[in-house]
Structures are given as C-alpha cells and as structure tokens.
C-alpha cells in the first residue's frame, strides 16, 4: 500500500464537506447497532486493524472499560470524521493526522490534554518533533503512536561501481557524485525526486528547505519562503539546477508521484532517492526490489549554510471535546489513549506491535534500544542511522488552517520553476502572496 498511516487531503475538500453536512444531525450518523451503550467510541482508519483489535481486547480485560471500535478506509476517513463531528455523533477517541490539528482544534472538535499529567509525562520519552507536532497555540492535543521522517537513500552497489567510497554529505557532493555516475553510464538520472502535486510533495520540499537551512514560515506563521537567506530560495535553486543545468534529476520529476518514484528507485534506475524512511523495508525486500541488500540510508545532505535536518510527521490519539466535557468519560478516554499512545502494563506495547506488524516508525527513544526492535530492523537497515536522522527531524512549519489551499499554490509554483516557466524568485513570491492572502 502507499503510506500505511498515509497523507493528507486538501482543506478545500474539508470545506466542501463541512458545508455539505449542515443536515448531518440525523440518526444516520450513529454507530452500528451492535455498539454497546455507555461504552467509549473509538474510531481509526483501516490500518493494522487486527493489531488494534488485539490491543483493545487486552485493554478491556485489564480495565473493565468497554469500547465501541470502528474504522474507515483512509480515502474516506477525514470526510467520515468531519461528518461525525458536525453531526455530533458519539465520539471519544480517534486517530488524528498532525496536518489536521489546526482545523480540528479551532473547530472545537479536539480537546487539549495538558491537564492530564498521566499523558503529558510521556513527552520526556519521545523525540521533540513529535511532541511539537501535537501542539497548537500553546496546547497539546494527544499522544503519538506513529512517526517517521523523510530519508535520503543510496544504492551502495552503484556507488561502488563509480569508485565512490561513501555517500554524499552535502547537496554539492550529490551533484558531484551524480555527474560522475552519469559520465560512467551508471545512471542517466542518478537522483530520484518525486515532485508530482500530491500530498507527499510538501514533505519532499520541506526536507529540501530544512536541509538548506531555510523555512517556509516562522513560529508565528509569518512567511519566510521568499526570503533569500531564511526561506526556500537556496533549496529551489538547487533543484532547478539539478534538473536543468546538471541534468541529474529527470525533468519528468514533476509528474512522478511518491509510489512511482519508489518503484523506479527499487528497479535500479537511480543511485540516490529521497523517500519516507519506512520504505527501506520495500527497498531491501528481494521480492519487491531489484536493489535489495544495497539500499542504504544516509544522513540528509546539507546545503550551504544548512544542516542534516529533515522533516518528520506523526499520527496521534486525540480526545474529543465531547468526551472531555464529561469528567468520568474523559478519565476513561485518557486511559485508552495511554494504553495505545503511552505504556500498557509498563511497556510501549502498541508502538512495538505495529513496528513488527507493518514496519511503522516510532518516536519513543527507548524502542531504538529494544533488542527485538533492533533485531527486526537489522534485516532491512541500520537502526543507528534511523535514530540519528530522526533526532534531526522537525515538524512541518506550514501546518495551518489554510495549509491545504496554500499547498496547491505552492506546489504549482515549485513545478513552474523546475520546468523553467518561472524564475525562482517569482515562484516563491507567488507562494508567499498566496500564504498572506489566505492567512487574512
């Protein structure tokens, strides 16, 4: 499948649905007839369902708290949840994407969890970017159970053929090594980047911007993208040159989505690729990849004045305002969130289970030292590299109520510069203007 905890729809779809559900208060929104009266209502998207059910059964046996569990396919999940929220359907705990947090919090659908020390105590155990990704306007809205980051991969066999002893440490070295491989006929386009306008694009772009020392916006949502020194200029210029000047990235990158990019890299067509870290399982699976055993993760290359920083993302357990309004119900919801997002019987069980089940990433620091996790990951990659890169992961700085609409304009602007229809400065100015207009 694509991303098992997958990415995010546009705010435009969200607004259309919100408008369309003005009549959503009917009984059609109720949970299925077999639901237990008085039980907690828990909804997820359809991922790792058997693992969720197993852990839920253990929760009910341990606590005596009954739970009505339901799930929806990812493609319909956001619409389903908005319909439930607008129609005031019974809902207590649910999975939430970090990209929805501003919208759902401002709409009054999510309740902050800062007042529950039994949840907040887990912040000390997870990578900071994960905690920050659950915070909005100074409040925290849940506990994370899945996190990951954009990673830089290389094909060790191709580097060996080219006489290159170690992967590039900087974006300048990416150019140099790529040109050497082009000259040797090892790869026509050594670097694979997916620049199609899809939900993955903002992750690819943000990783480029962060590693070049820039940002799209500051902590107060003031736009920085057009600033030559603090914004995205260096990253975009590098990308434009990679396609048009050095020709190390295919001009067709603007039409290549993340999944097709994964297939192209795993087919042996490239020496380097930027992909979600969890894709390493596919890359090193002989049944799915021609480069199995040779796909290695390196640190994200650093641009001039930049660093090895990358972008991370999370999914988390949130509690509704509906649940928070009832003290006893809120107490039960907190126990459910802790069981799944924190420790269950003193251990981080759920994160470990989904890692073993489907390779889902985590931000719990102690799991990097867990013998079972280390042994399992050793079959595919180097867990020390995974941990080292994740320590430099940062949350997306563009997650706002207007993110979805702005993201469409920004993606088009980047593509325009890549294919030579716009200058870098003009493209970033267009992105900034759209940000300011939508922010108003």
C-alpha positions as a printed Julia matrix, in Angstrom:
440×3 Matrix{Float64}:
   0.0    0.0     0.0
   1.07   3.63   -0.24
   1.75   5.1     3.22
   0.13   2.87    5.84
  -0.71   5.83    8.06
  -0.78   7.89    4.87
  -1.0   11.54    3.97
  -3.45  14.36    3.87
  -6.34  15.61    1.77
  -6.81  19.27    0.95
  -8.58  21.86    3.06
 -10.75  22.59    0.02
 -12.3   19.12    0.32
 -12.69  19.7     4.04
 -14.59  22.94    3.48
 -16.84  21.4     0.83
 -17.77  18.6     3.17
 -18.35  20.91    6.12
 -20.76  22.93    4.03
 -22.48  19.83    2.74
 -23.07  18.33    6.16
 -25.32  21.01    7.57
 -28.06  18.36    7.73
 -25.81  15.84    9.41
 -27.63  15.69   12.73
 -29.74  12.67   11.82
 -29.58   9.2    13.3
 -27.76   8.07   10.18
 -24.56   9.12   11.92
 -24.98   6.74   14.82
 -22.55   3.88   15.35
 -23.62   0.4    14.22
 -26.48  -1.28   16.04
 -24.24  -3.69   17.92
 -22.49  -0.83   19.7
 -22.53  -1.06   23.49
 -24.43   1.7    25.26
 -22.21   3.76   27.54
 -19.0    2.37   26.03
 -16.22   4.6    24.73
 -16.42   5.28   21.0
 -13.08   4.85   19.25
 -12.51   5.38   15.51
  -9.42   4.86   13.33
  -8.62   4.47    9.68
  -8.26   0.95    8.33
  -4.64   0.18    9.14
  -3.23  -2.59   11.35
  -6.84  -3.43   12.26
  -6.07  -6.86   13.75
  -3.3   -5.37   15.89
  -5.61  -2.61   17.12
  -8.34  -5.13   17.96
  -5.92  -7.35   19.84
  -4.6   -4.47   21.93
  -8.14  -3.23   22.52
  -9.24  -6.63   23.82
  -6.38  -6.55   26.3
  -7.41  -3.02   27.36
 -10.99  -4.08   28.05
  -9.83  -7.11   30.03
  -7.38  -5.02   32.05
  -9.61  -2.04   32.83
 -13.16  -3.3    32.52
 -13.88  -0.33   30.23
 -15.92  -1.25   27.18
 -15.07   0.26   23.79
 -17.02   0.52   20.53
 -14.33   0.28   17.86
 -14.92   1.29   14.24
 -12.7    2.23   11.3
 -12.93   3.74    7.84
 -10.73   3.44    4.75
  -8.13   6.2     4.63
  -9.65   7.7     1.48
 -12.9    8.35    3.35
 -11.56   8.82    6.87
 -11.3   12.58    7.01
 -14.73  13.06    5.45
 -16.19  10.47    7.82
 -14.76  12.21   10.86
 -15.89  15.67    9.77
 -19.39  14.3     9.24
 -19.36  12.78   12.71
 -18.07  15.98   14.3
 -20.56  18.24   12.55
 -23.43  15.86   13.28
 -22.39  15.49   16.93
 -22.21  11.71   16.62
 -20.89   9.88   19.69
 -17.1   10.04   19.51
 -14.48   9.97   22.26
 -11.06   8.94   20.94
  -9.75   8.84   17.37
  -6.64   8.8    15.23
  -5.53  12.24   14.07
  -3.01  13.41   11.48
  -0.75  16.28   12.51
  -1.83  18.12    9.36
  -5.43  18.35   10.59
  -4.66  19.67   14.07
  -5.21  23.43   13.49
  -8.52  22.86   11.7
  -9.93  20.37   14.17
  -8.73  22.27   17.24
 -10.07  25.63   16.04
 -13.39  23.97   15.17
 -13.69  22.89   18.8
 -13.66  19.19   17.97
 -10.44  18.24   19.77
  -9.73  18.73   23.45
  -6.26  19.6    24.76
  -4.7   17.03   27.09
  -2.37  19.34   29.03
  -4.49  18.87   32.15
  -3.78  15.13   32.29
  -0.31  14.54   33.79
  -0.68  10.8    33.16
  -0.44  11.63   29.43
   1.93  14.6    29.44
   4.57  12.6    31.33
   5.29  10.65   28.13
   6.68  13.74   26.43
  10.01  13.04   28.11
  10.23   9.69   26.32
   9.68  10.8    22.73
  11.55  12.83   20.13
  10.79  16.52   20.49
   9.48  16.99   16.95
   6.69  14.51   17.75
   5.58  16.46   20.82
   5.77  19.75   18.95
   3.67  18.27   16.13
   0.85  17.7    18.64
   0.96  21.25   19.97
  -1.11  24.13   18.66
  -1.5   27.61   20.13
   0.41  26.52   23.21
  -1.68  23.42   23.93
  -1.05  19.71   23.4
  -3.77  17.57   21.84
  -2.77  13.94   22.27
  -0.17  11.17   22.33
   1.67   9.94   19.27
   1.85   6.29   18.29
   3.44   6.61   14.85
   6.07   8.94   13.46
   8.55   8.95   10.63
  10.75  11.21    8.56
  11.91  11.92    5.03
  15.12   9.99    4.41
  17.96  10.03    1.89
  18.79   6.63    0.37
  21.58   5.4    -1.87
  22.33   2.27   -3.86
  25.64   1.04   -2.44
  26.38  -1.1    -5.49
  26.17   1.87   -7.86
  28.48   3.94   -5.67
  30.94   1.05   -5.63
  30.83   0.83   -9.45
  31.66   4.51   -9.67
  34.56   4.16   -7.24
  32.79   6.3    -4.64
  33.71   5.22   -1.12
  30.95   6.9     0.89
  27.6    8.58    0.24
  27.39  12.35   -0.17
  27.37  14.52    2.92
  26.26  17.71    1.16
  23.98  18.59   -1.75
  27.09  19.78   -3.62
  28.53  16.28   -3.25
  25.25  14.85   -4.55
  25.86  16.85   -7.73
  29.5   15.78   -7.99
  28.81  12.09   -7.42
  25.79  12.14   -9.74
  27.79  13.73  -12.55
  30.49  11.09  -12.12
  27.88   8.33  -12.43
  26.3    9.97  -15.47
  29.69  10.14  -17.15
  30.35   6.49  -16.36
  26.97   5.48  -17.77
  25.79   4.08  -14.45
  22.55   6.08  -14.36
  21.05   8.65  -16.69
  19.36  10.45  -13.81
  21.23   9.41  -10.66
  18.91  11.22   -8.23
  15.23  10.28   -7.99
  12.95  13.01   -6.66
   9.15  12.85   -6.77
   7.78  16.31   -7.49
   4.22  15.49   -8.63
   1.49  17.55   -7.0
   0.2   15.11   -4.42
   0.04  15.04   -0.63
   3.64  13.8    -0.4
   5.07  16.86   -2.15
   5.2   19.14    0.9
   7.33  16.53    2.73
   9.83  16.36   -0.12
  10.02  20.14   -0.42
  10.27  20.75    3.33
  13.14  18.28    3.67
  14.97  20.16    0.9
  14.28  23.52    2.52
  15.26  22.44    6.04
  18.5   20.82    4.9
  19.39  24.03    3.07
  18.94  25.99    6.3
  15.63  27.6     5.36
  11.99  27.64    6.38
   8.63  28.28    4.79
   7.29  30.19    7.81
   8.38  31.18   11.3
   6.8   30.03   14.56
   4.19  32.78   14.33
   3.21  31.76   10.79
   4.9   34.76    9.19
   6.02  33.7     5.7
   9.74  33.26    5.12
   9.68  31.26    1.88
  10.63  34.21   -0.36
  13.45  35.43    1.9
  16.75  34.81    0.0
  18.58  33.98    3.24
  15.97  32.42    5.56
  13.49  30.98    3.11
  13.32  28.38    0.37
  15.4   30.13   -2.3
  18.56  28.04   -1.94
  16.63  24.77   -1.96
  14.57  25.68   -5.01
  17.59  26.95   -6.92
  19.47  23.72   -6.22
  16.53  21.72   -7.53
  16.14  23.87  -10.64
  19.85  23.47  -11.39
  19.72  19.72  -10.75
  17.05  19.35  -13.43
  18.07  21.94  -15.99
  21.8   22.6   -15.57
  23.31  19.37  -14.26
  20.57  17.09  -15.6
  20.95  14.68  -12.7
  17.21  14.7   -11.96
  14.71  13.87  -14.68
  12.54  16.79  -15.89
   9.68  14.28  -15.65
  10.02  14.51  -11.84
   7.06  16.91  -11.82
   4.89  14.02  -12.99
   6.37  11.33  -10.74
   4.47  10.58   -7.56
   5.98   9.03   -4.47
   4.88   5.47   -5.25
   6.18   5.56   -8.83
   9.4    7.11   -7.55
   9.78   4.23   -5.11
   9.25   1.73   -7.93
  11.78   3.47  -10.15
  14.48   3.54   -7.46
  13.82  -0.05   -6.39
  14.07  -1.1   -10.05
  17.69   0.04  -10.12
  17.26   3.17  -12.24
  18.91   5.6    -9.81
  21.76   5.88   -7.34
  20.03   8.21   -4.87
  16.47   8.83   -3.74
  14.52  10.77   -1.16
  11.7    8.67    0.32
   9.84   8.1     3.54
  12.18   6.26    5.92
   9.8    3.33    6.29
  10.22   2.5     2.59
  13.5    0.79    3.47
  11.59  -2.44    4.06
  10.38  -2.49    0.47
  13.74  -1.39   -0.91
  15.54  -4.3     0.75
  12.91  -6.96    0.13
  14.12  -9.25   -2.7
  10.51  -9.97   -3.67
   9.84  -6.27   -4.29
  13.17  -4.69   -5.15
  15.99  -5.24   -7.64
  18.4   -3.44   -5.32
  17.6   -5.47   -2.2
  20.59  -5.58    0.12
  22.12  -2.45   -1.42
  19.6    0.21   -0.38
  21.18   2.16    2.46
  20.05   5.19    4.42
  22.45   8.13    4.72
  22.02  11.4     6.55
  20.1   14.04    4.65
  22.73  16.01    2.68
  23.39  19.53    3.92
  23.17  22.61    1.75
  25.46  25.65    2.07
  24.7   27.13    5.47
  22.33  24.25    6.13
  22.47  21.0     8.09
  21.37  17.37    8.01
  17.89  18.37    9.16
  14.84  16.71    7.68
  11.08  16.84    8.08
   9.09  14.45   10.24
   5.41  13.66   10.55
   3.24  11.96   13.14
  -0.16  10.43   13.77
  -1.65  10.58   17.24
  -4.53   9.72   19.55
  -6.83  12.65   20.2
  -9.81  13.15   22.51
 -12.98  14.97   21.54
 -14.4   17.95   23.36
 -17.5   15.79   23.72
 -15.56  13.3    25.86
 -13.7   15.99   27.78
 -16.98  17.61   28.85
 -17.86  14.54   30.94
 -15.37  14.02   33.76
 -15.82  10.26   34.15
 -15.87   9.69   30.39
 -12.76  11.82   29.98
 -10.98   9.71   32.61
 -11.78   6.55   30.65
 -10.69   8.17   27.37
  -7.38   9.15   28.95
  -6.81   5.52   29.99
  -7.49   4.37   26.43
  -5.11   6.97   24.96
  -2.41   5.97   27.44
  -2.87   2.27   26.67
  -2.28   2.88   22.97
  -0.09   6.0    22.85
   1.81   5.53   26.11
   2.66   2.43   28.1
   0.44  -0.6    28.6
   1.39  -2.67   31.63
   4.61  -0.66   31.9
   5.76  -1.13   28.31
   5.38   0.64   24.96
   3.49  -2.28   23.54
   1.41  -0.82   20.71
   4.27   1.03   19.0
   6.35  -2.13   19.11
   3.47  -4.24   17.79
   2.81  -2.06   14.74
   6.53  -1.8    14.06
   6.74  -5.6    13.97
   3.45  -5.87   12.06
   3.85  -3.33    9.27
   7.12  -1.53    9.9
   5.5    1.63   11.24
   8.0    4.12   12.64
   8.03   5.43   16.19
   9.41   8.34   18.18
   9.81   6.56   21.52
  13.52   6.8    22.27
  13.82   3.61   24.31
  12.49   1.46   21.47
  15.66   2.16   19.49
  17.46   0.13   22.18
  14.88  -2.66   22.37
  16.57  -5.98   21.39
  13.55  -7.21   19.42
  13.22  -3.93   17.52
  16.96  -3.83   16.77
  16.96  -7.43   15.55
  13.92  -6.86   13.38
  15.25  -3.69   11.8
  18.67  -5.22   11.15
  17.04  -7.34    8.43
  16.42  -4.17    6.42
  18.67  -1.34    7.56
  20.83   0.33   10.18
  18.79   1.37   13.21
  21.58   3.66   14.43
  21.22   5.71   11.22
  17.43   5.73   11.62
  17.77   7.11   15.17
  20.48   9.61   14.27
  18.46  11.12   11.42
  15.23  11.22   13.4
  16.93  13.25   16.12
  17.27  15.98   13.47
  13.68  15.72   12.25
  11.47  18.79   12.59
   7.75  19.23   12.22
   6.34  20.92    9.1
   6.2   24.69    9.67
   3.25  25.21    7.29
   0.51  23.37    9.17
  -2.23  25.97    9.5
  -5.95  26.24    8.8
  -5.12  27.43    5.28
  -2.44  24.81    4.62
  -4.42  22.72    2.12
  -5.31  25.59   -0.2
  -1.85  27.16    0.06
  -0.19  23.8    -0.58
  -1.83  23.6    -4.02
  -0.49  27.04   -5.0
   2.95  26.36   -3.55
   3.28  23.01   -5.32
   2.36  24.58   -8.65
   4.89  27.38   -8.06
   7.73  24.92   -7.44
   6.82  22.9   -10.51
   6.73  26.07  -12.6
  10.29  26.93  -11.58
  11.53  23.36  -12.11
  10.29  23.23  -15.72
  11.62  26.72  -16.49
   8.32  28.59  -16.77
   9.1   30.82  -13.8
  12.14  32.22  -12.06
  12.91  31.03   -8.55
  12.21  34.49   -7.14
   8.86  34.8    -8.92
   7.76  31.31   -7.9
   8.49  31.96   -4.23
   6.85  35.37   -4.39
   3.7   33.7    -5.72
   3.83  31.21   -2.85
   4.25  33.99   -0.29
   1.45  36.1    -1.75
  -0.94  33.15   -1.61
   0.08  32.48    2.01
  -0.61  36.09    3.03
  -3.92  36.22    1.17
  -5.18  33.01    2.72
  -3.92  33.95    6.17
  -6.18  37.0     6.12
